Amino acid sequence: MPEAKKLTIAELETQIKRLNSRAGQMKMDLHDLAEGLPTDYQTLMTVAAATYEIYKQLDELKQQLKKMEQET
């Protein structure tokens, strides 16, 4: 994730909260899709990949926050 500027801890926490909300919604969407299989199986890989990316981003932000908190 490229950084144009150094984020503050508060800004990072806000981003994590927003992304966490999106991640939860993606998880529910993936769950709903899985429960409906084989209907809409064509979208499974797309939804799964998007869910993976959100959780990967969330993990990276949490690691960044942890590092920043340890430095202060």
Buried (B, 14 or more C-beta within 10 A) or exposed (E): EEEEEEBEEEEBBEBBEEBBEBBEEBEEBBEEBEEEEEEEEEEBEEBBEBBEEBBEBBEEBBEBBEEBEEEE
